[in-house]
Amino acid sequence: MTNEDRQFYICNCFTTDNIFLEEYKLHVRFVSEQQFTRDYGVVLRRLGCVTDAQFEDVFNKISQEVDRRRRLSVTCAERAAAIKDTYRPLHPHVYHLQESYLAPKFKQIVDFCRVSAVRGGALGDLLQEEAAVRVYRFPVFERSFCEQLVEELEHFEQSSAPKGRPNTMNHYGILLNELGFDEGFITPLRQRYLQPLTSLLYPDCGGGSLDSHKAFVVKYDMDEDRDLSYHYDNAEVTLNVSLGKDFTEGNLYFGDMRQVPLSEMQCWEVEHRVSEGLLHRGQQMHGALPISSGRRWNLIERNKLCPMCNRRPELVEGGGFADGFTKPCIAPLNAVCVLT
């Protein structure tokens, strides 16, 4: 059964959990004002939210975010249709994955994983593990492809076509599914190349049964978003590839899994290099230090329990890959929830 034949779903927690309050650098859950005040009132006051007007502003922003999430499937479909009708790509070939785009070492790693899945074996010296636990670095794309992809993304960015926000934390970037990258590029990248790798590296995190993704580019610039606050992803596995261009600083930093109290976490800084990817567990806390300029994009994969609420998901229908969930009677290993 193909992805086109299946209905994908979202978890009900999508409209209540992991809402980011940018002014206070805080992720919250909102079910009601009473619950919210009980859970976050003290913390917010400590962060400077003390007046009734400030709390009213917080509630208004949460209401706007909840409404955006409820309408997301419809607005994404509308934008995708408008882009298809009005936008003319600069480099049409970059929308279809070719082996020539991939770094030779990445293909070597994937080939080793395919053999190891049958015969057994360890990745050994092929992968570089960072100081941060279970964070791996490897080249993904050829630099020439990165340059052409960035040119295409900048061409789209400068066009009059509608553009969606990647997530609640990044204001500048592009949703690759709306631009038309899913079928010809991201899906084969996940199925043919990432799945063999994640099956060996993250079997305990659902790495062997990833059947959906969310792919987007985020843009960092001195006059726009410069960094990314400490957070975890709504995903089982995250691949973060630096596309360029020229930038200074902007390294990533990683902590422990989100279940570990922040007061007990240790952080490790990891350099982000153009054309290389950093592969990590989605539930591992991480962030990005300030950058002068540059681009990077994230491919996010997932599985069984909802990564946002860590509970069995209560499913409602969604468009496209939605949050990656499929009904248990169809495919019991595909339960996921995605934050956008």
Buried (B, 14 or more C-beta within 10 A) or exposed (E): EEBEEBEBBBBBBBBBBBBBBEEBEBBBBBEEEEEBEEBBEEEBEEBEBEEEEBBEBBEEBBEEBBEBBEEBBEBBEBBBEBBEEEBEBBEEEBBEBEEEBBBEBBEEBBEBBBEBBEEEEEBEEBBEEBEBBBBBBBBBBBEEBBBBBBBBBBBBBEBEBBBBBBBBBBEBBBBBBBBBBBEBBBBBBBBEBBBBBBBBBBEEBBBBBBBBBBBBBBBBBEEEBBEBEBBBBBBBBBBBBBBBBEBEBBBBBBBBBBEEEEEEBEBBEBEBBBBBBBBBBBBBBBBBBBBEBBBBBBBBBBBBBBBBBEEEBEBBEBBBBBBBBBBEEEBEBBBBBBBB
